[in-house]
Amino acid sequence: MDLETAIRTRRSIRKFTTAPVIDETIRELLDVARWAPSWANTQCWSVHVLGGAALERLRAAYRDAVEHKAERRFDVPPHRPDWPAPMRARTQRLLAARAAATEVAPVTPPPFPADLFAAPRMVLFAVDERLQAEYACFDAGLLVQSFCLAAHARGLGTCIMAMAVAYADVLRELVPQARGQRFVVGVAVGVPDEQAPVNGFPRERAGLDEIATFTTA
Ligand SMILES: Cc1cc2nc3c(=O)[nH]c(=O)nc-3n(C[C@H](O)[C@H](O)[C@H](O)COP(=O)(O)O)c2cc1C
C-alpha cells in the first residue's frame, strides 16, 4: 500500500474479529513507528502493550470503575465541554453517521467503552512527565499516527482511544512500569471485522478552505 492510500483509507476500527495479534507483530509496527520525528529527537515516549490476561484485568477494572461511578482522571487534561461550534458540529455529525450505520440511537456523550472494543491488544502510549505536556503529546501523536498507518498497511485495524486512559490511576496500578509517565492515549489493535457497520459508516473531513490559508503577497 502506498503512503497516500494508507493515509486516506485508514479509519478507526471499533469491531474486531477474534483473530489474535501477537506481540511480535506489535514489535514490528513499533519498530517502524519509532522513526517518527520528535522535539530535538527527545523521543520522550514509552509504549506499554497489553494483551491476554493483563488486558482482561484492565477491562474488569474499567467495568468496576464505571459501575462505581469512579471519577475519570486523565493525565493529560481532556477538552472542556464548551467546544467551538464548528468542532461540536463535526462531532455531532460523526455520532449521527455512526448511529445511522449501526442502528443504535446516538447518545451524547457515548457510553464508556470499558471493553475497549474487545480488541486483542491495547497499546498504551505515554510520555515522560518531566517534560512540558503539550509538545511531548505532539511527539506522541506522531508516533501514534505512524503506528496506526503501519498497522493499516499490514491489514490490521486500530482505534486511537483517549477513553482507554481515562482512569490513569487504575492504569498505573496495572502497569507499574509507567511510573513517572503521563498516559496520552491507548490504541486498540486487531483484525478489522470488515462486515461490521461500525467500521464502515461514511467519514467526513472539513474542506481545505475551512482549514488552510495561503498567503503569498
Ligand atoms: C486523541 C484522540 C482520541 C480519540 N479517542 C477516541 C475514543 O476514546 N473512542 C473512540 O471511539 N474514538 C476515539 N478517537 C477516534 C476519533 O473519533 C476518530 O479518529 C475521528 O472520528 C476520525 O475518524 P477516523 O479515525 O475513522 O478517520 C480518538 C482519536 C484521537 C486522535
The ligand as an ORCA input file, in Angstrom:
! r2SCAN-3c Opt
* xyz 0 1
  C      -6.604     11.894     20.537
  C      -7.720     11.001     20.031
  C      -8.565     10.393     20.937
  C      -9.600      9.552     20.493
  N     -10.374      8.894     21.403
  C     -11.345      8.056     20.987
  C     -12.106      7.312     21.929
  O     -11.892      7.395     23.138
  N     -13.081      6.496     21.459
  C     -13.327      6.361     20.113
  O     -14.219      5.603     19.744
  N     -12.588      7.041     19.186
  C     -11.615      7.880     19.599
  N     -10.835      8.548     18.679
  C     -11.058      8.329     17.245
  C     -11.740      9.527     16.581
  O     -13.115      9.534     16.915
  C     -11.541      9.408     15.075
  O     -10.176      9.470     14.765
  C     -12.277     10.508     14.308
  O     -13.668     10.387     14.485
  C     -11.969     10.437     12.809
  O     -12.376      9.175     12.317
  P     -11.373      8.157     11.591
  O     -10.245      7.857     12.553
  O     -12.216      6.926     11.324
  O     -10.887      8.807     10.351
  C      -9.800      9.369     19.101
  C      -8.928      9.977     18.189
  C      -7.895     10.771     18.641
  C      -6.939     11.381     17.638
*
